[in-house]
Each structure stands twice: as structure tokens, then as C-alpha cells.
Amino acid sequence: MRIAAILVSLIAVLLSLAWVINKTAFDSGVALAAALAALFSSFFLKRDSISSGQTQQVSGGSVGIQAGRDANVRDIKNQ
């Protein structure tokens, strides 16, 4: 995802730069500034991570219930 965002924003910078060279105007300059901002911000995206599933920490005499879908909780007793 991160590499795709960088590539797309780099293409946008190149296209808007060509637009500025071809027709220097306010709208082409704004497009170049927006594309540069997108390229700059794409480097701050978090890296893709593979989720390892659900985790939970329960301490003391407490009960922890964790469900991936609907949970039906009835009489739960500490053992």
C-alpha cells in the first residue's frame, strides 16, 4: 500500500510538473503543490503489518472474554 501511494503521487508530480511547464497558471501551480504534498506525506504512511490475531491480557481474578464474532456470555465463574 505504501509503495503504491508513493508511485501514484510521484506520477501525479510528474504530470503536474509537465502541466506547469506547458501552461504556467495558478491552477497548474496548485496542482503541483498538492501533488508534492501528497508525495511528501506518502513517506509517513505506516508500513503494512500482518496482524497476528487477537491478543488479550487478564490479571488477577478477572475474567477475559474475547470473540471474533458474536459472543453469548452466560454464567461465567472464576475457577
SULBELBEL-V70379 format. One record per backbone hydrogen bond with DSSP energy under -1.0 kcal/mol. NH is the residue of the N-H (numbers start at 1). CO is the residue of the C=O. E is the energy in kcal/mol with one decimal. If there is no record, write none. Layout:
# SULBELBEL-V70379
<<NH,CO,E> <NH,CO,E>>
This chain:
# SULBELBEL-V70379
<<5,1,-2.1> <6,2,-2.0> <7,3,-2.5> <8,4,-2.6> <9,5,-2.2> <10,6,-2.1> <11,7,-2.3> <12,8,-2.1> <13,9,-2.0> <14,10,-2.2> <15,11,-2.6> <16,12,-2.4> <17,13,-2.2> <18,14,-2.0> <19,15,-1.9> <20,16,-2.2> <21,17,-2.2> <22,18,-2.4> <23,19,-3.2> <29,25,-1.7> <30,26,-2.3> <31,27,-1.9> <32,28,-1.9> <33,29,-2.3> <34,30,-2.5> <35,31,-2.2> <36,32,-2.5> <37,33,-2.1> <38,34,-2.2> <39,35,-2.4> <40,36,-2.6> <41,37,-2.5> <42,38,-1.5> <44,41,-1.4> <62,59,-1.3>>
